[in-house]
Amino acid sequence: MNDLLSGIAVWALPVILAVTLHEAAHGYAARAMGDDTAERMGRISLNPLRHVDPFGTVILPAFLLVVGGVMFGWAKPVPVDFSRLRPLRLGMVVVAAAGPAVNVLMAAMAVLGLWLIPVMPDPAQLWLFENLKNAIYINLLLAVFNMLPIPPLDGGRVMTGLLPWPLAVRLARLERFGLLLVLGFLFLLPMLGNAVGINLDLLGWLVSGPVRWIAQVLLGVLGPGG
């Protein structure tokens, strides 16, 4: 029980802020590009409670934290009417990229927060360090994972906005199956690999390297030891 409470104390705030402000960023970007759907539905807000999905933001990450599984979760998707974006294809790119961009920005802010640790009271230093460390990791994980070019992930929508129209249409058609594809790569392939003694964690391989590299750059440029 103590281990569970300790884990919640240093993971809850980073995870909730990372996934909810990611969604808020999509709403702000959509409004800037001409679609006020999210604003009319009360989703243009920096208040994380407006974006929390009880299962995807709270229950599932807490369960995975307990069982030691992969860190995975989501917030309530911000509604976007892509047909109202102007210009349409640039609007798709801007709205999709806004979430991962905000996650990278939050990771950079967490790195800057490391400078505050020496001036904090001793009992708070470890708690703050663990929260900031986890904030760096979870924000970069969300940014890199969501930029994979698979619809409906943000990277898939960015690619849809950038590719020539015939290729963009073909990629957009994958959105119906994209989530199943992602879940298969995320959970089923590693389970199958474990059963046969082969490392089939392809998504982990694609994501972990860029996450480490970006973290090293941010720490080297902005961190206390940089």
C-alpha positions as CSV (number, residue, x, y, z in Angstrom):
1,M,0.0,0.0,0.0
2,N,2.8,2.4,0.8
3,D,4.5,1.7,-2.5
4,L,1.2,2.4,-4.3
5,L,0.7,5.7,-2.5
6,S,4.3,6.7,-3.2
7,G,3.8,5.9,-6.8
8,I,0.6,7.9,-7.0
9,A,2.3,10.9,-5.3
10,V,5.0,11.2,-7.9
11,W,3.1,10.1,-11.0
12,A,-0.5,11.4,-10.7
13,L,0.3,15.1,-11.3
14,P,2.7,14.6,-14.2
15,V,0.3,12.1,-16.0
16,I,-2.9,14.2,-15.5
17,L,-1.2,17.4,-16.7
18,A,0.5,15.8,-19.6
19,V,-2.6,14.1,-21.1
20,T,-5.1,16.8,-20.4
21,L,-3.1,19.8,-21.5
22,H,-2.2,17.9,-24.6
23,E,-5.9,17.8,-25.5
24,A,-6.4,21.5,-24.5
25,A,-3.7,22.4,-26.9
26,H,-5.6,20.8,-29.8
27,G,-8.6,23.0,-28.8
28,Y,-6.7,26.2,-28.7
29,A,-5.0,25.4,-32.1
30,A,-8.4,24.6,-33.6
31,R,-9.8,27.9,-32.5
32,A,-6.8,29.8,-33.9
33,M,-7.4,28.0,-37.3
34,G,-11.1,28.8,-37.5
35,D,-13.0,26.1,-35.7
36,D,-14.7,27.1,-32.4
37,T,-16.4,23.7,-31.7
38,A,-14.2,23.0,-28.7
39,E,-14.8,26.5,-27.3
40,R,-18.5,26.2,-27.6
41,M,-18.4,22.9,-25.8
42,G,-16.3,24.4,-22.9
43,R,-13.1,22.5,-23.8
44,I,-10.9,25.6,-24.4
45,S,-9.5,25.5,-20.9
46,L,-6.2,25.0,-19.0
47,N,-8.2,23.4,-16.2
48,P,-7.3,19.7,-16.4
49,L,-10.6,18.7,-14.9
50,R,-12.3,19.7,-18.1
51,H,-10.4,17.1,-20.0
52,V,-10.1,14.2,-17.6
53,D,-11.5,10.9,-18.8
54,P,-12.2,8.8,-15.6
55,F,-11.0,5.6,-17.2
56,G,-8.3,6.7,-19.6
57,T,-6.8,9.4,-17.4
58,V,-7.2,7.9,-13.9
59,I,-8.2,4.2,-13.7
60,L,-6.1,2.7,-16.5
61,P,-2.8,4.6,-15.7
62,A,-3.2,3.7,-12.0
63,F,-3.8,0.0,-12.8
64,L,-0.8,-0.1,-15.1
65,L,1.3,1.6,-12.4
66,V,0.3,-1.1,-9.9
67,V,1.0,-4.0,-12.3
68,G,4.2,-2.5,-13.7
69,G,2.9,-2.4,-17.2
70,V,3.5,0.1,-20.0
71,M,2.5,3.7,-19.2
72,F,-0.6,4.3,-21.3
73,G,-3.7,6.6,-21.0
74,W,-5.7,9.3,-22.6
75,A,-7.9,12.3,-21.9
76,K,-11.3,13.1,-23.4
77,P,-10.6,14.0,-27.1
78,V,-11.2,17.6,-27.9
79,P,-13.9,17.9,-30.6
80,V,-12.6,19.4,-33.8
81,D,-14.6,20.0,-37.0
82,F,-11.8,19.7,-39.6
83,S,-14.1,21.0,-42.4
84,R,-14.1,24.5,-40.7
85,L,-10.3,24.8,-40.5
86,R,-8.8,27.5,-42.8
87,P,-6.7,26.7,-44.7
88,L,-7.9,23.1,-44.4
89,R,-4.7,21.1,-44.7
90,L,-2.5,23.5,-42.9
91,G,-5.1,23.6,-40.2
92,M,-5.0,19.8,-39.8
93,V,-1.3,19.9,-39.4
94,V,-1.3,22.8,-36.9
95,V,-4.1,21.2,-34.8
96,A,-2.6,17.8,-34.8
97,A,0.9,19.0,-34.0
98,A,-0.2,21.3,-31.2
99,G,-0.6,18.5,-28.6
100,P,2.8,16.9,-29.0
101,A,4.4,20.4,-29.2
102,V,2.9,21.3,-25.8
103,N,4.2,18.1,-24.3
104,V,7.7,18.9,-25.5
105,L,7.3,22.4,-24.0
106,M,6.1,21.0,-20.7
107,A,9.1,18.6,-20.6
108,A,11.3,21.6,-21.1
109,M,9.6,23.4,-18.3
110,A,10.1,20.4,-16.1
111,V,13.8,20.4,-16.9
112,L,14.0,24.1,-15.9
113,G,12.1,23.2,-12.7
114,L,15.1,21.1,-11.7
115,W,16.9,24.3,-10.8
116,L,14.5,24.8,-8.0
117,I,15.3,21.6,-6.1
118,P,18.3,23.0,-4.1
119,V,16.2,25.9,-2.7
120,M,13.3,23.7,-1.6
121,P,13.0,22.4,2.0
122,D,14.7,19.0,2.4
123,P,11.4,16.9,2.8
124,A,10.1,18.3,-0.5
125,Q,13.3,17.9,-2.6
126,L,12.9,14.2,-3.4
127,W,9.1,14.6,-4.1
128,L,9.8,17.5,-6.5
129,F,12.7,15.7,-8.2
130,E,10.6,12.6,-8.8
131,N,7.6,14.6,-10.1
132,L,9.8,16.6,-12.5
133,K,11.7,13.5,-13.7
134,N,8.4,11.7,-14.4
135,A,7.0,14.9,-16.1
136,I,10.0,14.9,-18.4
137,Y,9.5,11.3,-19.3
138,I,5.7,11.1,-19.7
139,N,5.6,14.3,-21.7
140,L,8.3,13.2,-24.1
141,L,6.7,9.7,-24.3
142,L,3.3,11.3,-25.3
143,A,4.9,13.6,-27.8
144,V,7.0,10.9,-29.6
145,F,4.3,8.2,-29.4
146,N,1.6,10.6,-30.7
147,M,3.8,11.7,-33.6
148,L,4.0,8.1,-35.0
149,P,2.5,8.4,-38.6
150,I,-0.5,6.2,-37.9
151,P,-4.0,7.7,-37.9
152,P,-5.7,8.5,-35.6
153,L,-2.5,9.5,-33.8
154,D,-1.4,13.1,-34.2
155,G,1.5,12.1,-36.5
156,G,-1.0,10.3,-38.8
157,R,-3.0,13.5,-39.1
158,V,0.1,15.6,-39.7
159,M,1.1,13.2,-42.5
160,T,-2.4,13.4,-44.0
161,G,-2.1,17.2,-44.1
162,L,1.4,17.1,-45.7
163,L,1.2,14.3,-48.2
164,P,-0.1,14.7,-51.8
165,W,-3.8,14.4,-51.9
166,P,-4.1,10.8,-53.3
167,L,-1.7,9.5,-50.7
168,A,-3.3,11.6,-48.0
169,V,-6.7,10.0,-48.8
170,R,-5.3,6.5,-48.6
171,L,-3.6,7.2,-45.3
172,A,-6.8,8.8,-43.8
173,R,-8.7,5.6,-44.6
174,L,-6.5,3.7,-42.1
175,E,-8.0,5.8,-39.3
176,R,-10.8,3.2,-38.9
177,F,-8.3,0.5,-38.0
178,G,-5.4,2.7,-36.7
179,L,-6.3,2.4,-33.0
180,L,-6.5,-1.4,-33.3
181,L,-3.2,-1.4,-35.1
182,V,-1.6,0.7,-32.3
183,L,-3.0,-1.5,-29.6
184,G,-1.8,-4.6,-31.3
185,F,1.7,-3.2,-31.6
186,L,1.5,-1.9,-28.0
187,F,0.2,-4.9,-26.2
188,L,-0.3,-8.0,-28.4
189,L,3.1,-8.1,-30.2
190,P,5.1,-7.8,-26.9
191,M,2.9,-10.6,-25.3
192,L,3.5,-12.8,-28.3
193,G,7.2,-12.1,-28.2
194,N,7.4,-13.0,-24.6
195,A,5.6,-16.3,-25.3
196,V,8.1,-17.3,-28.0
197,G,11.2,-15.7,-26.4
198,I,11.7,-12.9,-29.0
199,N,11.6,-9.1,-28.3
200,L,8.7,-7.9,-30.5
201,D,8.3,-4.5,-28.7
202,L,8.4,-2.6,-32.0
203,L,6.7,0.5,-30.6
204,G,8.9,0.6,-27.6
205,W,11.9,0.5,-29.9
206,L,10.5,3.3,-32.1
207,V,9.6,5.5,-29.2
208,S,12.3,4.9,-26.5
209,G,15.3,6.0,-28.6
210,P,13.8,9.4,-29.6
211,V,12.6,10.0,-26.0
212,R,16.1,9.4,-24.6
213,W,17.7,11.6,-27.3
214,I,15.3,14.6,-26.8
215,A,15.6,14.3,-23.0
216,Q,19.4,14.4,-23.3
217,V,19.2,17.5,-25.4
218,L,16.8,19.3,-23.1
219,L,18.9,18.4,-20.0
220,G,22.1,19.4,-21.7
221,V,20.7,22.8,-22.8
222,L,18.4,23.7,-20.0
223,G,19.2,21.5,-17.0
224,P,21.4,22.4,-14.0
225,G,24.2,20.3,-15.3
226,G,24.0,21.7,-18.8
